[in-house]
Amino acid sequence: MTEEAILKGCLKNDAAAQKELYNKYSPKMLAVCYRFAHTREDAEDMLQEGFIKVFLQIRSFENRGAFEGWIRKIIVHTCINILKKNKRFNENVDIIHASGAQVREDSIPSIIQAKQVVECIRLLPIGYRTVLNLYAIEGYSHREISKMLDIEESTSRSQYTRAKAMLEEILVRKRILQKPKQQLGWLEAVSQR
């Protein structure tokens, strides 16, 4: 089925078209959910809730921009709403834990696989991970993040800076990144924008 046929079928509440849409986009969207979730089960729950919203809101898609981008936006907002509902994004760590590493703005070495970096991102406290995902990977501004999470824009900026520093520490500790030869300014290399 073409994307156009899938969309037309979904607008008619056709179960086969809905299944096709889910099968086509769920693997990528699960990866998005996985970056926000604490466990795979949490990510799967986020994905299911997100696709329910996609099917309920399908009529609001106006063919402006990519259909996949529209779905991704709904999935991201679903993840954030679930985190907010559970008040999990407010979890934080003391600045002392993040102060040992310096943040640098050079490119990440090509030998580092995106999967390794994503796994290390998942080790961050949920507040840091959420801001890092929204800013560096999903491309939201700190102003947009502050509105989404009901936090100050300065809090979003500091969470992002601390997240990068803590991530660098984790990458060094896991011997994925060597300090100071390899430097971290990096997420452009692993983002899926």
C-alpha positions in Angstrom: 0.0 0.0 0.0 1.2 3.5 -0.7 1.3 6.1 2.0 -1.6 7.9 0.2 -3.7 4.7 0.2 -2.9 4.0 3.9 -3.9 7.6 4.8 -7.2 7.3 2.8 -8.0 4.0 4.4 -7.2 5.3 7.9 -9.5 8.2 7.3 -12.3 5.7 6.6 -11.4 3.7 9.8 -10.3 0.8 7.7 -8.6 -1.8 10.0 -6.3 -3.1 7.2 -5.0 0.4 6.5 -4.5 1.1 10.2 -2.6 -2.1 10.6 -0.4 -1.2 7.6 0.2 2.3 9.0 1.2 0.8 12.4 3.5 -1.9 10.7 5.2 0.8 8.6 5.9 3.3 11.3 5.9 1.5 14.6 9.6 0.4 14.5 10.9 3.9 14.1 8.4 5.3 16.6 9.3 2.6 19.1 12.9 3.8 18.9 11.7 7.3 19.7 9.7 6.0 22.7 12.6 3.9 23.8 14.8 7.0 24.2 12.2 8.5 26.6 11.1 5.4 28.5 12.6 3.8 31.5 12.0 0.2 30.2 11.1 -1.5 27.0 7.7 -2.2 28.4 7.2 1.5 29.1 8.3 2.3 25.6 5.8 -0.1 24.2 3.0 1.4 26.3 4.0 4.9 25.0 3.9 3.6 21.5 0.5 2.1 21.8 -0.9 5.2 23.4 0.7 7.3 20.7 -0.8 5.3 17.9 -4.2 5.5 19.5 -3.8 9.3 19.3 -2.5 9.1 15.7 -5.7 7.2 14.7 -7.9 9.5 16.6 -6.3 12.6 15.2 -5.7 11.4 11.6 -8.2 13.9 10.2 -6.1 16.8 11.5 -3.2 15.8 9.2 -3.2 18.5 6.5 -0.6 17.2 4.1 1.8 19.9 5.1 5.2 18.3 5.7 5.9 14.6 6.0 3.3 12.2 7.3 6.1 10.5 9.3 7.0 13.8 10.9 3.4 14.4 11.9 3.2 10.9 13.5 6.6 11.5 15.2 5.4 14.7 16.8 2.3 13.0 18.2 4.5 10.2 19.6 7.0 12.6 21.2 4.1 14.6 22.8 2.6 11.4 24.0 5.9 10.4 25.7 6.2 13.8 27.3 2.6 13.7 28.6 3.1 10.2 30.1 6.3 11.4 31.8 4.5 14.5 33.1 1.6 12.4 34.3 3.9 10.2 36.2 6.0 13.2 37.2 9.1 11.3 36.1 10.8 14.1 34.1 11.2 16.1 37.4 13.7 13.5 38.7 17.0 15.2 38.8 20.5 14.7 40.1 22.8 17.0 42.0 25.1 19.2 39.9 28.0 17.6 41.8 27.5 14.4 39.7 27.9 16.2 36.4 30.7 18.6 37.3 33.6 16.2 36.6 33.5 16.3 32.8 33.9 19.2 30.4 31.5 19.7 27.6 33.2 20.3 24.2 31.7 21.1 20.9 33.7 18.9 18.4 32.4 16.0 16.5 32.0 12.5 17.9 34.3 9.9 16.4 32.8 7.9 13.6 33.7 4.6 15.4 31.0 5.2 18.0 27.8 3.5 17.0 24.6 5.4 17.4 23.2 2.4 19.3 26.0 2.6 21.9 25.3 6.3 22.4 21.5 5.7 22.7 22.1 3.1 25.4 24.3 5.5 27.3 21.7 8.2 27.0 19.2 5.8 28.6 21.5 5.7 31.7 20.9 9.4 32.3 18.4 10.5 34.9 15.0 10.9 33.2 15.0 14.7 33.5 18.4 15.0 31.7 17.5 12.4 29.2 14.2 14.0 28.3 15.7 17.5 27.7 18.6 16.0 25.8 16.3 14.0 23.6 14.0 16.9 22.9 16.7 19.4 22.2 19.5 17.4 20.5 17.6 14.6 18.8 14.1 15.9 18.2 15.2 19.4 17.4 13.0 21.4 19.8 14.2 24.8 21.1 14.7 25.4 24.8 11.7 27.7 24.7 9.5 24.9 23.3 10.9 22.4 25.8 10.2 24.8 28.7 6.6 25.0 27.6 6.2 21.3 27.1 7.7 20.4 30.4 6.4 23.4 32.4 9.9 24.4 33.4 12.0 27.6 33.0 13.9 28.0 29.7 17.1 28.4 31.8 16.3 25.0 33.5 16.1 23.4 30.1 19.4 24.9 29.1 21.1 23.8 32.3 19.6 20.3 32.2 20.9 20.0 28.6 24.4 21.1 29.6 24.5 18.8 32.6 23.1 15.9 30.5 25.9 16.3 27.9 28.5 16.4 30.7 27.1 13.4 32.4 26.8 11.5 29.1 30.5 12.3 28.3 31.4 10.8 31.7 29.4 7.7 30.9 31.0 7.3 27.5 34.5 7.7 29.0 33.7 5.2 31.8 32.4 2.7 29.3 35.5 3.3 27.1 33.4 4.4 24.2 35.1 7.8 24.3 38.6 8.6 25.4 39.4 11.7 27.3 40.8 14.2 26.2 41.8 12.9 22.7 38.2 12.3 21.5 35.8 15.1 22.2 32.1 15.4 22.6 30.0 17.9 20.7 28.3 15.1 19.1 24.7 14.5 18.9 24.4 15.6 15.3 26.2 12.4 14.4 23.6 10.2 16.1 20.4 12.2 15.8 17.8 10.9 13.5 16.3 14.2 12.4 
